């Protein structure tokens, strides 16, 4: 039954919708945590340490964090795989391009695929920069996320990569949230306007919230 559901177009869309909502919940929590950087190095570094001790003593050190990482990894792989297979299926169904473009197709809709690729590459860079320290500019300091964030956004390329990725994220959420609601049967003619408003507000808040961190470093508010 699971294979039958996965092989269907609706099944793949459902997997993409559910995995997308899981990642959206994480992004909201992640953005709120990121904004703690405005309260100073002590509080932000303490927050970083708290993430590794959540659930203690029942959970061992970092177990909860690794559980969250595994869930996110599964969600990202499921989302990317279903999106890719749906894209290939759509191309096979229509091997030739449309003669006329859909006039109502938004910019976010037309750039969903490229936005997904940009975000995928960004995730890899972000992990190598601020989690493992492999691609971190200067000396990566384990257990001192405040200093590591300041290091990253003290470089022009760190700001460019992050801000471009967050703009792509905003467009992705703007279209993806509404699309997920339609797939899961939440949308209707009477609810569409409200759902689109929620999608726009979420996209705007998350984009602004994430970009606020590099802006804080660039303006010297965070230093």
N, C-alpha and C positions, 0 to 999 in steps of 0.2 A: 504493500500500500504506500509506504514511504517513497519507494522508487517511482511509482505511478504518479504520485503528487509532484515529485521533483521534476519528472520528465514533462509535465504539463506547463504551458505558459503561465497559467494562473498560479501554479505552485511556485514557480521561480519568482514571480512578482510578489507573492506573499513572503517568501524567504527574504527577498530584497527589502520589503517594507518593514518586516519585524526586525531584521538586523540593523536597518537604518535607524529605527526608533531606539534600539538599545544604544547605539553610538550617540544618538542625540541626547539621551539622558546623561550619558557620560560627559558629553561636551558641556552641558549646563553646569554639572558639578565641577568639572575641570576649570571652567571659566571663573566660577565663584572662588575657587581655591587660588587661581592665578592672581586675582585682584587683591589678595592678602599681601602682595608684595608692596602695596602702598602703605602698609602699616609698619614697615621697617624690616631689617634683616633678621632680627631676633624672632619676630612672629612668623615670618615666612619660612625660616629654617626650621622652626619648631613644628610648623605645619607639615613640612617635608618629612620630618622624623615621625610625626604622628601617623602619616600614611603607612609607615612600615610597622607600626605597633597596633594598628586597629585589630580589635578582637582578642588581644592578650588579656588574661593568660590562656584562654581557651584555644586561641589560634597562636601558633608559633610566630616568631619574628618574621615579617614579610609574607606570611602565608596568605593573608587576606589580599594584599597587594598583588601577589602572583595569581590568585584566583581571578581577580578583576582583569589582569592582563590576559589570561587565557580566554576568558569570556569575550573580551574585546577582539582578540586575535581571531577567534572563531567567527565573530560577527563581521569583521573586516573581510575575511576570506570568503564567507558565505555571500556577502554583499557584492564583492568584486566578481566572484564566479558567476552568480546569477545575472549580474548586469552584463558581463561579457557574453554569456550564452544567449541572453535575450537579444543583445545587439546583433550577434551572428545570425540568429533566427530571423530577425527583422530584415537584415540584408539579403538573406536567401529568399525571403518572401517577396522582396522588391529589389531585384538585382540592378534595375536602372533607377536613376535619380528622378525625383518628382519634376515634372515640367514646370509647375508653379509652386513656389514655397507657400506654406500655410501662413496667411497674413496675421493670424492671432498667436502664432508661436512666439513665446517670450525669448529674450536673450538667454535666460537661465536654462530654458528647455533645450535650446539649440547647442548649448555648451556643456550639457550634463556629462557627456562622455569625456571631453577634454578636461573638465573640472575634476572628474574622478581620477584621471591619470595624474594631474597636478597634485591632488591631495595624497595619492598613494606614494608619490615620490617625496612629498613633504614629510609624511609620517616616518619614512626611512631616515631622512636627514635629521628630523627632530629627535629621534631616538639616539642616533649616533652623536648628536650634539649634546643633549641635556640628560640623557640616561646613562649611556655607556661612556661618554666623553671622548669617543674615538675621533670625531670631527669637530671637537670643541676648540674655539680659538683661544690661545693662551693656555694656561694651566688649569685643567679641570680639577675642582675641589670636591671630593666625595663628601656628601653630607652637608654641603653648603650651597643649596640651590639658588639662594639670593645672589651670591657672588657669580655663579655660573650664568644666570640669566642676564645680569648686568654685562658680563663679558661678551655674551652673544650679541646683545643689542647695542653694544658699543662699536660694532662693525657695520659698515654700510650694507654688505651683502647679507648679513644676518637679518637686518631690517627688511630688505627687499624681498628675500625669500619668504619670510614670515608674513608680511603684509599681503603679498600677492596670493599666498596660500589661503589666508583668512578671507580675502575677497572672493576667491573661488569657493570657499566653504559657505559663505553667505548665499551665493547664487545656488549652490547645491541644495542647501536646506530650504531655500525659498520654494523651489520646485519639488524637491523630494518629499517634504512634509505633506503637501497637498496631494501629491501622487500616492503616497502611502495610505492616506485616509481614504482615497477612492478605492484602492486595492483591497483594503480591509473592510470595506462596506460602510464606513462611517460617513462618507460624503453623500450629499443629496442636493437637489436643486435649491432647497431652502437653506442648507447649511454651507453651501459653497463659498459665499461671500465671507462668512465668519471664519471658515477654515483658511481661506487665502489671507485674511487679515492676521490670523494667528501665525501663519507661515512667514509673512512679511515681518511681523514684530520679532519673532524668534530669530530670523536671519539677521535683522538689524542689531538686536541686542547682543547676540553672540559675536558677530563681526566686530562691533564697537568694543565689546568687553575684552576680546582677545587682543585687538590692536592697541588697546589702552596701555598694555604692558610695554611694548617697544616704544610707544610715544612717551611714556613716563621716563624711560631711560634716555631717550633722545633729548628731551627737554630738561633733564637734570633733576626732575622731581624724584626719580628713583636713581640713586647713585651709591 
